[in-house]
Amino acid sequence: MKAHLVDSGRRKIGWAAAHMPLLSRLEEEFCREEPFSGHRIGMSIHLEAKTARLAILLRDGGAEVFITGSNPLSTQDDVAAALEEEEGIEVYARRGVSADEYRAHLQAVLAAKPDLLLDDGGDLAGLWEETREFPVLGGCEETTTGVRRLKILADRGGLHIPMFAVNDAQMKYLFDNRYGTGQSVWDGIMRSTNLLVAGKSVLVAGYGWCGRGIAMRARGLGARVTIAEVDPIRAVEAVMEGFSVAPLSEGIRDADFLITVTGCRDVVDEKALRNAKDGLVLANAGHFDVEIDKPALNRLAAQVEEVRPGVERFTLEDGRRLYLLGEGRLVNLVLGDGHPVEIMDISFALQGLTLRHIAANGPFSPGLYPVPREIDEEVARMKLESLGLRIDRLSPAQREYLGG
């Protein structure tokens, strides 16, 4: 069984690697320069083929790598098994762990005393902050939710490690959050339900960069799209983009699909659920499973049963049926393969170069840092080159005119 898992995982990693030209280019540099020689890198990230490719890249750059998942249901066991066979990489992850097991895996990574952290959601850095038992040179955070958590810590004086907000780099949020989330969320929904999207009513809760991508792809699939927002500026933007806007408790009355992507809790509460249309499909694309009020769903339901893999049907007292996908966790990773390979090639190039920047230029004072502009632009140039594209450059006179 283990051999079968390893073989399957290696095929997945090989497929991803063949479509990640930016990481292939960085591998040449990292193997030659070994920028992480003498460093230990602790990783908490959705463990699937693309992240395995990143872990191998960091190992090839000279690091000892210790990796776990960043969500109990996003680890792919065959990929984890294949990665365990790689020399210099320790894996602590499996799909479907309990909350206690999930924390134990994070603790196992920190027990190796890594001096560089790569986090997805903020759990690894947050756990390190609880004890601060060993020094960390720095780290980087992949997600909107994780960066928000770090900002709160920093504002309260509780961030004692230099962390770089990779999510806030333009080459991350403009592409990963928008195009990656937009495609992968609908892939997870359609793969798990086999339902038609065209002609349906879709309600998207949250119109940040991820929400923009989900709404854009829904419209492209032929759906009628409504946005629920609390930010008036984003709501106006949604209107200008041609979407309808409504309070969630009203929009849910007509919705066939409802996707949450806010990063906040209790977005779909009991009041909203009482208004839901019969047959509503509920999915979450936020990092944590707190956006859809699952306790309220259970209170309202007369019967709960799994009707397809990863799809639970909640039959209410009045006979209405509501369907929850992936236990309300990240639908694109729980019921799909996550973002497209080429998108994560961009994001992970940012991760690798940011970690190299920390290793080469530290120590930094504790705090939250932006990814240096030159790294953002380097990744953009690499992406254009991988596509065989060229762009213009300012002449010296133009640069002087613009004050550069």
C-alpha positions in Angstrom: 0.0 0.0 0.0 2.8 2.4 0.9 4.6 1.7 -2.4 1.4 2.4 -4.3 1.0 5.7 -2.4 4.6 6.7 -3.1 4.3 6.0 -6.8 1.1 8.0 -7.1 2.6 10.9 -5.2 5.7 11.0 -7.3 3.6 11.1 -10.5 1.7 14.0 -9.1 4.9 15.9 -8.1 6.4 15.1 -11.5 3.4 16.6 -13.3 3.5 19.7 -11.2 7.3 20.1 -11.6 6.9 19.8 -15.4 4.6 22.9 -15.4 6.5 25.1 -12.9 9.2 26.8 -15.1 9.9 29.5 -12.5 10.8 26.9 -9.8 12.9 25.0 -12.4 14.9 28.2 -13.0 15.3 28.8 -9.3 16.4 25.2 -8.8 19.4 25.9 -11.1 20.4 28.9 -9.0 19.7 27.3 -5.6 21.6 24.1 -6.4 24.6 26.2 -7.5 24.5 28.8 -4.7 23.0 26.7 -1.8 21.5 29.9 -0.2 20.0 27.8 2.6 23.1 25.8 3.6 23.1 25.4 7.4 19.5 26.5 7.7 16.4 24.6 8.9 13.1 25.5 7.3 9.8 24.8 9.0 6.8 24.7 6.7 3.1 24.6 7.5 1.2 24.6 4.2 -1.4 22.7 2.3 0.6 19.6 1.5 -0.1 18.6 -2.1 2.0 18.2 -5.2 2.9 21.8 -5.8 4.0 22.4 -2.2 6.0 19.2 -2.3 7.8 20.7 -5.3 8.6 23.8 -3.3 9.9 21.7 -0.3 12.2 19.9 -2.7 13.5 23.2 -4.1 14.3 24.5 -0.6 16.0 21.2 0.2 18.0 21.4 -3.0 19.0 24.9 -1.9 20.8 23.4 1.1 18.1 23.4 3.8 16.9 20.7 6.1 13.1 20.9 5.6 10.4 20.0 8.1 6.9 20.2 6.8 3.3 19.7 8.0 -0.2 20.6 6.6 -2.0 23.9 7.3 -5.5 22.4 7.2 -6.7 19.0 8.6 -8.3 18.0 5.3 -6.0 19.5 2.6 -3.1 17.0 2.8 -2.9 14.5 0.0 -1.6 11.3 1.6 0.1 10.0 -1.6 2.1 13.2 -2.0 3.0 13.1 1.7 4.2 9.5 1.3 6.3 10.4 -1.7 7.8 13.4 0.1 8.8 11.2 3.0 11.1 9.3 0.7 13.1 12.5 -0.1 16.3 12.8 1.8 16.6 15.9 3.9 12.8 16.3 4.3 10.8 15.3 7.3 7.0 15.1 6.9 4.4 15.3 9.7 1.0 15.3 8.0 -1.9 13.1 6.9 -5.4 13.8 5.7 -8.2 13.9 8.2 -6.3 14.6 11.4 -8.0 15.6 14.6 -7.5 19.1 16.1 -5.0 17.6 18.6 -3.1 15.7 16.0 -3.0 18.8 13.8 -1.4 20.8 16.7 1.0 17.9 17.5 2.2 18.0 13.9 2.9 21.7 14.2 4.8 21.1 17.4 6.8 18.4 15.7 8.0 20.9 13.1 8.9 23.4 15.8 10.7 20.7 17.8 13.3 20.6 15.0 14.1 24.3 15.9 13.9 25.7 12.4 15.4 29.2 11.9 13.3 30.0 8.9 9.5 29.6 8.7 7.1 29.3 5.8 3.5 29.6 7.0 0.1 29.4 5.5 -2.6 30.8 7.7 -0.4 31.8 10.7 -0.7 28.6 12.8 3.0 27.8 12.8 4.2 31.3 13.7 1.4 31.6 16.2 2.5 28.4 18.0 6.1 29.6 18.0 4.9 32.8 19.6 3.4 30.9 22.5 6.8 29.8 23.9 9.5 31.5 21.7 11.8 28.7 22.9 14.4 29.2 20.2 15.5 32.0 17.9 14.0 32.3 14.4 15.8 34.4 11.7 12.5 35.2 9.9 9.6 33.8 7.9 7.0 34.4 5.3 3.2 34.2 5.2 1.3 33.0 2.2 -2.4 33.9 2.9 -4.7 36.9 3.5 -5.9 35.3 6.7 -2.4 34.7 8.0 -1.2 38.2 7.2 -4.3 39.6 9.0 -3.4 37.5 12.1 0.2 38.7 12.0 -1.0 42.4 11.7 -3.2 41.9 14.8 -0.2 40.4 16.7 2.1 43.2 15.5 -0.4 45.9 16.5 -0.7 44.4 20.0 3.1 44.1 20.4 2.9 40.3 20.2 4.9 39.6 17.1 8.5 38.7 18.1 9.7 37.4 14.7 10.3 39.2 11.4 7.7 37.9 9.0 7.3 38.9 5.3 3.7 39.3 4.0 4.0 37.3 0.7 0.3 37.5 0.3 0.5 41.3 -0.1 3.0 41.1 -2.9 1.4 42.1 -6.2 2.6 39.0 -8.0 0.7 37.0 -5.3 -2.6 38.6 -4.8 -3.3 39.8 -8.3 -2.9 36.3 -9.7 -3.0 33.6 -6.9 -5.9 35.2 -5.1 -7.9 36.2 -8.1 -7.2 33.7 -10.9 -6.1 30.8 -8.7 -9.0 31.0 -6.3 -11.5 31.8 -9.0 -10.6 28.6 -11.0 -9.9 26.2 -8.2 -13.0 27.0 -6.1 -15.3 26.2 -9.1 -13.2 23.1 -9.9 -13.8 21.8 -6.4 -17.5 22.6 -6.5 -18.2 21.1 -9.9 -16.0 18.1 -9.2 -17.8 17.2 -6.0 -21.4 18.0 -7.1 -21.4 17.4 -10.8 -24.0 20.2 -11.0 -24.5 22.7 -13.8 -23.5 26.3 -13.0 -24.9 28.0 -16.1 -28.3 29.6 -15.5 -28.0 29.3 -11.7 -27.9 32.1 -9.1 -24.6 32.5 -7.3 -24.1 34.5 -4.1 -20.5 35.4 -3.3 -19.9 36.6 0.3 -16.8 38.9 0.2 -15.4 40.9 -2.7 -11.7 41.0 -2.0 -9.3 39.7 -4.6 -10.4 36.1 -4.0 -14.1 37.0 -4.2 -13.5 38.9 -7.4 -12.0 35.8 -8.9 -14.9 33.6 -7.8 -17.5 36.0 -9.1 -15.7 36.5 -12.4 -15.5 32.8 -13.0 -19.1 32.2 -12.0 -20.2 34.8 -14.6 -18.0 33.1 -17.2 -19.7 29.8 -16.5 -23.1 31.5 -17.2 -24.4 32.2 -13.7 -26.2 35.2 -12.4 -24.0 36.6 -9.6 -24.8 38.6 -6.5 -22.2 40.0 -4.1 -22.7 40.3 -0.3 -20.3 42.8 1.2 -19.8 44.9 4.4 -17.3 47.3 2.7 -19.2 50.0 0.8 -16.3 50.8 -1.5 -16.0 47.1 -2.5 -19.8 47.0 -3.0 -19.7 50.0 -5.4 -16.8 48.3 -7.2 -18.9 45.1 -7.6 -21.8 47.2 -9.0 -19.5 48.9 -11.5 -18.3 45.4 -12.5 -21.8 44.5 -13.4 -22.8 42.4 -10.4 -25.8 42.7 -8.2 -25.3 43.6 -4.6 -27.6 42.6 -1.6 -27.4 41.7 2.1 -26.6 38.1 2.5 -29.8 37.3 4.4 -31.7 38.5 1.3 -29.5 37.2 -1.5 -29.6 33.7 0.0 -33.3 33.5 -0.8 -32.6 33.1 -4.5 -29.1 31.5 -4.4 -28.4 28.1 -5.8 -24.7 28.3 -4.7 -23.3 30.4 -1.9 -19.5 30.7 -1.5 -18.0 32.5 1.5 -14.6 34.1 1.1 -14.4 36.8 3.8 -11.9 35.6 6.4 -14.5 36.4 9.1 -16.7 34.1 11.3 -20.5 33.4 11.3 -20.9 35.0 7.8 -23.8 32.6 7.1 -25.6 32.6 10.4 -28.8 31.0 11.6 -30.9 34.0 10.4 -29.5 33.6 6.9 -29.9 29.9 6.9 -33.6 30.2 7.8 -34.0 32.2 4.5 -32.1 29.7 2.3 -33.6 28.4 -0.9 -34.3 24.7 -1.1 -31.3 22.9 -2.7 -28.8 25.6 -1.8 -25.1 24.4 -2.1 -22.9 26.0 0.6 -19.1 26.2 0.1 -16.4 28.0 1.9 -13.2 29.4 0.3 -11.8 31.2 3.4 -8.9 29.7 5.3 -10.8 28.5 8.4 -14.1 26.6 8.7 -15.8 29.4 10.7 -17.6 31.3 7.9 -20.6 29.0 7.6 -22.3 28.5 11.0 -22.1 24.7 11.2 -23.6 24.4 14.7 -26.6 26.4 13.4 -27.0 24.0 10.4 -27.0 21.1 12.8 -29.6 22.7 15.1 -31.9 23.4 12.1 -31.6 20.0 10.5 -34.0 17.1 11.1 -31.6 14.8 9.3 -28.0 14.9 8.2 -26.4 12.5 5.8 -23.5 12.3 3.3 -25.0 12.0 -0.1 -21.7 12.2 -2.2 -18.1 12.1 -1.1 -17.5 15.4 0.8 -21.2 16.5 0.4 -23.5 16.6 3.4 -27.3 17.1 3.0 -29.0 18.9 5.8 -32.8 18.3 5.6 -34.6 21.0 7.6 -37.9 20.5 9.5 -39.9 22.0 6.7 -38.3 19.7 4.1 -35.8 22.1 2.6 -32.4 20.6 1.7 -29.1 22.4 2.2 -25.9 20.9 1.0 -22.5 21.6 2.7 -19.3 20.9 0.8 -16.1 19.7 2.5 -17.3 20.3 6.1 -17.2 24.0 5.4 -13.4 23.9 5.0 -11.5 25.2 2.0 -13.5 23.7 -0.9 -10.7 24.0 -3.5 -8.3 21.9 -1.5 -10.6 19.6 0.4 -12.5 18.6 -2.7 -10.0 19.6 -5.4 -6.3 19.9 -6.1 -6.0 23.6 -5.1 -4.9 26.4 -7.3 -3.6 25.7 -10.9 0.0 24.6 -11.1 1.2 27.7 -13.0 -0.4 30.0 -10.5 1.4 28.4 -7.6 4.6 28.5 -9.6 4.4 32.3 -9.3 3.5 32.3 -5.6 6.2 29.7 -4.6 8.8 31.6 -6.6 8.0 34.6 -4.3 8.3 32.3 -1.3 11.6 30.9 -2.3 13.2 34.3 -3.2 11.8 35.9 0.0 13.3 33.1 2.2 16.6 33.6 0.3 16.4 37.3 1.0 15.9 36.7 4.8 18.7 34.2 4.9 21.1 36.5 3.1 20.2 39.8 4.7 19.1 39.0 8.3 18.9 39.4 11.1 15.8 41.7 10.9 14.0 43.3 13.8 10.7 41.7 14.8 7.7 42.9 12.8 5.7 42.5 9.6 7.6 43.4 6.4 6.5 43.7 2.7 8.2 41.6 0.1 10.9 43.8 -1.5 9.7 45.4 -4.7 12.7 44.0 -6.6 11.6 40.4 -5.7 8.1 41.1 -7.0 9.5 42.5 -10.3 12.0 39.7 -10.6 9.2 37.1 -10.4 7.2 39.1 -13.0 10.2 39.2 -15.4 10.7 35.5 -14.9 7.1 34.8 -15.7 7.2 36.9 -18.9 10.3 35.1 -20.0 8.7 31.7 -19.4 5.9 32.8 -21.7 8.4 34.0 -24.4 7.3 37.6 -24.0 9.2 40.9 -23.8 8.2 44.3 -22.7 9.6 47.9 -23.2 12.0 49.6 -20.8 12.3 53.2 -19.9 15.1 55.1 -21.5 17.5 57.0 -19.3 15.8 60.3 -20.3 12.3 58.9 -19.5 13.5 57.6 -16.1 15.0 61.0 -15.3 11.7 62.7 -16.4 9.7 60.5 -14.0 12.1 61.2 -11.2 13.6 57.7 -11.1 
